[in-house]
Amino acid sequence: MVGNVVVLAAPQVSTELPVFRRPLVPAAALVASASLVLTACGGGDDSPKAAEGIPGADQGKRQSASPTAKPSVDPNAKNRPTLKADAGLKAEFEGWSSKDRKINDILLDGKFQVLAVNSGIFKLDPHAPEIAFYNEGAALESAQDWVSRFKSENHTLTGRVRYYDPRVKFLGKTYVSLSYCSDESKAFSKEIKSGKTLTTTPSAKSYVLNVTGMRKDSEGIWKTNSLSAKRGGCKS
């Protein structure tokens, strides 16, 4: 889905794959519109109750990452799977660190979640282990479906994506909301065989508000299990 193009449910897949919309929304709900599309939030007793509304949607008591903070040591460095990168795509993360150790851990896992899905796309492998390492439940199924679309079309990603203004909101001891903006104005799908880049004209919809639900598992990894994406929800 690029710009205002709408991609509906399988089996038909657009020949112009979504540029960089996060793949954590069920295939049947992949719609670029002004409405906020959500998957269900899991997480057991620590997950937010329905009466609390959309996690992270309010602008209340949120904790922003400090752009000047030095990142702490990664407690899970030895366990993290290797990620595949591609010189054709540059991912920039602005302000994704915090002086608060717990917030910094959340931001780090949120960053790796993005890179893990990209890694699956670069490998053309929807079942790459790194995807399951950072995703679970509906988020995992949707991430795998997303990578499958790129594989079936033999497409990859190219250009530059900027992720900025990350904010963490605690909803329980082991459940949080992470919201952030992504600038997709310079990111595109590319045909692997021909090398052709499927460029589009940037617009207000190139700036996406992402709101994720994350649960801390028994190994200490903050896994993504829900996400909403609103195109035009952020400013440059």
QUITAPE-V800882 format. One record per residue. N is the residue number from 1. RES is the residue in three letters. PSI is psi as a letter, one per 30 degrees, with the letter a starting at -180 (999 if undefined). OMEGA is omega in whole degrees, 0 to 359 (NA if undefined). BURIAL is 1 if it has 24 or more other C-alpha atoms within 12 Angstrom, else 0. Layout:
n: [N	N]
res: [RES	RES]
psi: [PSI	PSI]
omega: [OMEGA	OMEGA]
burial: [BURIAL	BURIAL]
//
This chain:
n: [1	2	3	4	5	6	7	8	9	10	11	12	13	14	15	16	17	18	19	20	21	22	23	24	25	26	27	28	29	30	31	32	33	34	35	36	37	38	39	40	41	42	43	44	45	46	47	48	49	50	51	52	53	54	55	56	57	58	59	60	61	62	63	64	65	66	67	68	69	70	71	72	73	74	75	76	77	78	79	80	81	82	83	84	85	86	87	88	89	90	91	92	93	94	95	96	97	98	99	100	101	102	103	104	105	106	107	108	109	110	111	112	113	114	115	116	117	118	119	120	121	122	123	124	125	126	127	128	129	130	131	132	133	134	135	136	137	138	139	140	141	142	143	144	145	146	147	148	149	150	151	152	153	154	155	156	157	158	159	160	161	162	163	164	165	166	167	168	169	170	171	172	173	174	175	176	177	178	179	180	181	182	183	184	185	186	187	188	189	190	191	192	193	194	195	196	197	198	199	200	201	202	203	204	205	206	207	208	209	210	211	212	213	214	215	216	217	218	219	220	221	222	223	224	225	226	227	228	229	230	231	232	233	234	235	236]
res: [MET	VAL	GLY	ASN	VAL	VAL	VAL	LEU	ALA	ALA	PRO	GLN	VAL	SER	THR	GLU	LEU	PRO	VAL	PHE	ARG	ARG	PRO	LEU	VAL	PRO	ALA	ALA	ALA	LEU	VAL	ALA	SER	ALA	SER	LEU	VAL	LEU	THR	ALA	CYS	GLY	GLY	GLY	ASP	ASP	SER	PRO	LYS	ALA	ALA	GLU	GLY	ILE	PRO	GLY	ALA	ASP	GLN	GLY	LYS	ARG	GLN	SER	ALA	SER	PRO	THR	ALA	LYS	PRO	SER	VAL	ASP	PRO	ASN	ALA	LYS	ASN	ARG	PRO	THR	LEU	LYS	ALA	ASP	ALA	GLY	LEU	LYS	ALA	GLU	PHE	GLU	GLY	TRP	SER	SER	LYS	ASP	ARG	LYS	ILE	ASN	ASP	ILE	LEU	LEU	ASP	GLY	LYS	PHE	GLN	VAL	LEU	ALA	VAL	ASN	SER	GLY	ILE	PHE	LYS	LEU	ASP	PRO	HIS	ALA	PRO	GLU	ILE	ALA	PHE	TYR	ASN	GLU	GLY	ALA	ALA	LEU	GLU	SER	ALA	GLN	ASP	TRP	VAL	SER	ARG	PHE	LYS	SER	GLU	ASN	HIS	THR	LEU	THR	GLY	ARG	VAL	ARG	TYR	TYR	ASP	PRO	ARG	VAL	LYS	PHE	LEU	GLY	LYS	THR	TYR	VAL	SER	LEU	SER	TYR	CYS	SER	ASP	GLU	SER	LYS	ALA	PHE	SER	LYS	GLU	ILE	LYS	SER	GLY	LYS	THR	LEU	THR	THR	THR	PRO	SER	ALA	LYS	SER	TYR	VAL	LEU	ASN	VAL	THR	GLY	MET	ARG	LYS	ASP	SER	GLU	GLY	ILE	TRP	LYS	THR	ASN	SER	LEU	SER	ALA	LYS	ARG	GLY	GLY	CYS	LYS	SER]
psi: [j	k	b	g	k	k	k	a	l	l	f	k	k	k	f	j	l	k	d	g	k	k	g	g	k	k	e	f	g	i	k	j	l	f	l	k	k	k	l	k	k	a	g	b	f	f	l	k	l	e	f	f	a	k	k	f	f	l	g	b	i	l	j	l	k	k	f	f	k	k	k	l	k	j	f	g	e	f	f	k	l	k	k	k	l	k	f	f	k	k	k	k	j	k	g	h	l	l	f	k	e	e	e	e	e	e	e	e	e	e	e	f	e	e	f	e	e	e	e	e	e	e	f	h	j	f	g	k	f	f	e	f	e	f	l	l	b	e	e	e	e	e	e	e	e	e	e	e	e	e	e	e	f	h	l	a	k	l	b	k	k	k	k	l	h	k	k	k	k	k	f	l	e	g	k	l	k	j	k	l	l	k	j	g	f	g	k	l	l	k	k	e	e	f	g	k	k	i	l	l	k	k	a	f	f	f	j	k	k	k	j	l	k	k	k	k	a	f	f	g	k	j	k	k	g	l	k	k	k	j	k	g	f	l	l	999]
omega: [181	179	183	181	180	177	180	188	173	18	182	180	180	177	177	186	176	183	185	174	183	190	187	174	181	185	182	183	180	183	175	181	181	181	180	182	185	165	180	180	176	174	175	185	181	180	182	178	183	182	181	177	183	180	176	184	179	182	186	188	178	181	181	176	178	182	182	184	176	182	179	179	181	182	183	185	184	186	186	178	178	181	177	178	178	182	182	181	178	178	182	180	183	177	182	174	182	175	177	185	183	179	180	178	179	180	181	179	176	178	181	178	178	183	180	178	176	180	178	178	180	178	188	183	180	180	176	186	181	179	179	180	184	181	176	176	182	179	179	180	182	177	179	177	180	180	178	179	178	180	182	179	183	179	173	180	179	178	183	176	179	178	186	179	177	180	181	176	180	181	180	181	182	179	181	171	174	177	178	179	174	178	184	186	182	179	185	170	180	176	183	184	184	184	182	176	182	184	176	180	179	178	178	180	178	181	192	173	179	176	182	170	183	179	179	182	185	179	179	178	176	183	177	176	173	178	170	179	180	179	183	183	180	175	181	NA]
burial: [1	1	1	1	0	0	1	0	0	0	0	0	1	0	0	1	1	1	1	1	1	1	1	1	1	1	1	0	1	1	1	1	1	0	0	1	1	1	1	1	1	1	1	0	0	0	1	1	0	0	0	0	0	1	1	1	1	0	0	0	0	0	1	1	1	1	0	0	0	0	1	0	0	0	0	0	0	0	0	0	0	0	1	0	0	0	0	0	1	0	1	0	1	1	1	1	1	1	0	0	0	1	1	1	1	1	1	1	1	1	1	1	1	1	1	1	1	1	1	1	1	1	1	1	1	1	1	1	1	1	1	1	1	1	1	1	1	1	1	1	1	1	1	1	1	1	1	1	1	1	1	1	1	1	1	1	1	1	1	1	1	1	1	1	1	1	1	1	1	1	1	0	0	1	1	1	1	1	1	1	1	1	1	1	1	1	1	1	1	1	0	0	0	0	0	0	1	1	1	1	0	0	0	0	1	1	1	1	1	1	1	1	1	1	1	1	0	0	0	1	1	1	1	1	1	1	1	1	1	1	1	1	1	1	0	0]
//
